[in-house]
């Protein structure tokens, strides 16, 4: 029988309130090549993708050539714009620090994100949360991003590589996500998903195994009992 034995967090939109910063940086860079992007378009069509996926989607939707050189330049410009914004605006969602510290005392934790590693590391260090995570899977670590299962399977493999870690399997892992591509990626990986309604409404997140309005309201024992059964989890 499986039980809750590890937790894998998405980053943008779950731990850090950075989606508005990603949108602003993406819009700024696209405007430089005469492609407009509205906020509604971003949250409907681009949320959950890594930078490469966002630029590919934007170029394809405007019937523009997506050469490797152009993609590389766009991603570099966007990374600079985003990091400049982060240094002026660090926002961690309510309840995140408390839940991460509680979870880290009981389970191995990882991050699986489409963000760049230096972006994730910077914010976690500033928030005092870096040491809670044994592994980080970032955009640089996988070829296929969400909604493919690769980021979550890579994160689980990273946890399994930790010293003295008993083997984890997908049905032992809880994923915490905020986007539809992320939920689909986790389910494709065979993992259970808690969706947090930070960027979508509860009504839009029905593909998840459980939904919460905020991580401040989340209780690990309740999730364990609901998704795995009360008798199977840790005391």
C-alpha positions as CSV (number, residue, x, y, z in Angstrom):
1,X,0.0,0.0,0.0
2,X,1.2,3.5,-0.8
3,X,1.4,6.4,1.6
4,X,2.4,10.0,1.6
5,X,6.2,9.9,1.8
6,X,7.4,12.9,-0.2
7,X,6.1,16.3,-1.3
8,X,7.1,18.1,-4.5
9,X,6.2,21.8,-4.8
10,X,5.8,23.8,-8.0
11,X,7.5,27.2,-7.5
12,X,5.9,30.2,-9.3
13,X,2.3,30.6,-8.2
14,X,2.7,28.1,-5.3
15,X,5.6,29.3,-3.2
16,X,6.4,32.7,-4.7
17,X,3.8,35.2,-6.0
18,X,5.9,35.8,-9.1
19,X,3.4,35.2,-12.0
20,X,2.7,38.9,-12.3
21,X,6.5,39.5,-12.6
22,X,6.8,36.7,-15.2
23,X,4.0,38.2,-17.2
24,X,5.4,41.7,-17.1
25,X,8.9,40.5,-18.2
26,X,7.4,38.3,-21.0
27,X,5.2,41.1,-22.2
28,X,8.2,43.5,-22.2
29,X,10.4,41.2,-24.3
30,X,7.6,40.3,-26.7
31,X,6.8,43.9,-27.3
32,X,10.4,44.4,-28.5
33,X,9.6,42.1,-31.4
34,X,6.2,43.6,-32.0
35,X,4.1,40.9,-30.4
36,X,1.5,42.0,-27.9
37,X,0.5,39.9,-24.9
38,X,-2.5,40.7,-22.7
39,X,-2.8,39.6,-19.1
40,X,-5.8,37.4,-20.0
41,X,-3.8,35.7,-22.7
42,X,-1.0,35.0,-20.3
43,X,-3.1,33.4,-17.6
44,X,-5.2,31.4,-20.1
45,X,-2.5,30.2,-22.6
46,X,0.9,30.5,-21.1
47,X,0.7,29.8,-17.4
48,X,2.6,26.7,-16.3
49,X,5.0,26.7,-19.3
50,X,8.7,27.4,-19.0
51,X,10.3,30.4,-20.8
52,X,11.1,28.4,-23.9
53,X,7.5,27.1,-24.1
54,X,6.1,30.6,-23.6
55,X,8.2,32.1,-26.4
56,X,7.5,29.1,-28.7
57,X,3.8,29.5,-28.2
58,X,3.9,33.3,-28.8
59,X,6.0,33.0,-32.0
60,X,3.9,30.1,-33.3
61,X,0.6,31.9,-32.6
62,X,1.9,34.9,-34.6
63,X,3.3,32.8,-37.4
64,X,6.8,33.8,-36.7
65,X,10.0,31.7,-37.2
66,X,11.3,30.3,-33.9
67,X,15.0,29.9,-34.6
68,X,17.3,28.6,-31.8
69,X,19.2,31.9,-32.0
70,X,16.0,34.0,-31.5
71,X,14.7,31.8,-28.7
72,X,18.0,32.1,-26.9
73,X,18.0,35.9,-27.2
74,X,14.4,36.2,-26.0
75,X,15.0,33.9,-23.0
76,X,18.1,35.8,-22.0
77,X,16.4,39.2,-22.2
78,X,13.4,37.9,-20.3
79,X,15.6,36.4,-17.5
80,X,17.4,39.8,-17.0
81,X,14.0,41.7,-16.9
82,X,12.5,39.2,-14.4
83,X,15.5,39.1,-12.0
84,X,15.5,42.9,-11.9
85,X,11.9,42.9,-10.9
86,X,12.4,40.1,-8.3
87,X,15.0,42.2,-6.5
88,X,12.4,44.9,-6.0
89,X,9.5,42.6,-5.2
90,X,9.8,39.5,-3.1
91,X,6.4,38.0,-2.2
92,X,5.9,34.6,-0.6
93,X,2.3,33.4,-0.5
94,X,0.6,33.2,3.0
95,X,1.1,30.0,4.8
96,X,4.0,28.8,2.7
97,X,6.8,29.2,5.2
98,X,4.8,27.5,7.9
99,X,3.7,24.6,5.6
100,X,7.2,24.1,4.2
101,X,8.8,24.0,7.7
102,X,6.2,21.6,9.0
103,X,6.5,19.3,5.9
104,X,10.3,19.3,5.9
105,X,10.3,18.0,9.4
106,X,8.3,14.9,8.3
107,X,9.0,14.3,4.6
108,X,11.7,14.9,2.0
109,X,10.8,17.9,-0.1
110,X,11.7,18.9,-3.7
111,X,10.8,21.6,-6.2
112,X,9.8,20.9,-9.8
113,X,9.5,24.1,-11.7
114,X,9.8,25.6,-15.2
115,X,11.7,28.5,-13.7
116,X,15.4,28.9,-14.1
117,X,17.6,27.6,-11.2
118,X,19.1,30.9,-10.3
119,X,15.7,32.5,-10.0
120,X,14.5,29.7,-7.7
121,X,17.6,29.7,-5.6
122,X,17.6,33.5,-5.2
123,X,14.0,33.7,-3.9
124,X,14.3,30.6,-1.6
125,X,17.5,32.1,0.0
126,X,15.8,35.5,0.5
127,X,12.8,33.8,2.0
128,X,14.8,31.6,4.3
129,X,13.5,28.4,2.8
130,X,16.4,27.0,0.7
131,X,17.5,24.5,3.3
132,X,14.1,22.8,3.5
133,X,14.4,21.4,0.0
134,X,16.6,18.4,-0.7
135,X,16.4,18.8,-4.4
136,X,15.4,21.3,-7.1
137,X,14.4,20.5,-10.6
138,X,14.5,23.6,-12.8
139,X,14.0,24.4,-16.5
140,X,17.6,23.5,-17.3
141,X,17.1,19.9,-16.0
142,X,14.5,18.5,-18.4
143,X,14.0,18.7,-22.2
144,X,10.2,18.4,-21.9
145,X,8.5,20.8,-19.5
146,X,5.0,20.6,-18.1
147,X,2.4,19.2,-19.0
148,X,4.9,16.4,-19.7
149,X,5.6,14.4,-16.5
150,X,9.3,14.8,-16.8
151,X,9.9,17.6,-14.2
152,X,8.1,15.6,-11.5
153,X,9.8,12.3,-12.3
154,X,13.1,14.1,-12.4
155,X,12.4,15.6,-8.9
156,X,11.5,12.2,-7.5
157,X,14.7,10.7,-8.9
158,X,16.6,13.6,-7.2
159,X,15.0,12.7,-3.9
160,X,15.8,9.0,-4.4
161,X,19.4,9.9,-4.9
162,X,19.7,11.4,-1.4
163,X,21.7,9.5,1.1
164,X,19.7,6.8,3.1
165,X,16.5,7.6,1.2
166,X,14.3,4.5,0.9
167,X,13.0,4.2,-2.7
168,X,10.1,6.5,-3.5
169,X,7.5,5.7,-6.1
170,X,5.1,8.1,-7.9
171,X,2.1,7.1,-5.8
172,X,4.1,8.0,-2.6
173,X,4.4,11.7,-3.8
174,X,2.1,14.6,-3.3
175,X,2.5,17.5,-5.8
176,X,1.4,21.0,-5.0
177,X,0.5,23.0,-8.1
178,X,-1.4,26.0,-9.3
179,X,-1.6,25.6,-13.0
180,X,-3.4,23.2,-15.3
181,X,-0.3,22.1,-17.2
182,X,1.3,21.4,-13.8
183,X,-1.7,19.4,-12.6
184,X,-1.7,17.3,-15.8
185,X,2.1,16.8,-15.6
186,X,1.8,15.5,-12.0
187,X,-1.1,13.1,-12.9
188,X,0.8,11.9,-15.9
189,X,3.7,11.1,-13.6
190,X,1.3,9.0,-11.4
191,X,1.4,11.4,-8.5
192,X,-1.4,12.8,-6.4
193,X,-2.0,16.6,-6.7
194,X,-3.1,19.3,-4.4
195,X,-4.1,22.4,-6.4
196,X,-3.9,25.8,-4.7
197,X,-6.2,28.5,-6.1
198,X,-3.6,31.3,-6.3
199,X,-3.8,31.9,-10.1
200,X,-6.9,29.9,-11.2
201,X,-10.4,29.7,-9.6
202,X,-11.4,26.5,-7.7
203,X,-13.8,25.7,-10.5
204,X,-10.9,25.6,-13.0
205,X,-8.8,23.1,-10.9
206,X,-11.1,20.1,-10.9
207,X,-8.5,17.8,-12.4
208,X,-6.6,17.8,-9.1
209,X,-7.1,15.2,-6.4
210,X,-7.7,18.0,-3.8
211,X,-8.0,21.8,-3.9
212,X,-7.3,24.5,-1.4
213,X,-7.9,28.3,-1.5
214,X,-4.6,28.9,0.3
215,X,-1.7,26.9,1.7
216,X,-2.4,28.7,5.0
217,X,-5.5,26.5,5.2
218,X,-3.7,23.3,4.4
219,X,-3.2,20.5,6.9
220,X,-0.9,17.6,6.0
221,X,-2.7,15.1,8.2
222,X,-6.0,15.9,6.5
223,X,-4.5,15.4,3.1
224,X,-2.8,12.2,4.1
225,X,-6.1,10.8,5.4
226,X,-8.1,12.0,2.5
227,X,-5.8,10.9,-0.3
228,X,-4.0,7.9,1.2
229,X,-6.2,6.8,4.1
230,X,-5.7,7.6,7.7
231,X,-4.2,4.3,8.7
232,X,-1.4,4.4,6.1
233,X,0.4,7.6,6.9
234,X,3.0,8.6,9.4
235,X,1.8,9.4,13.0
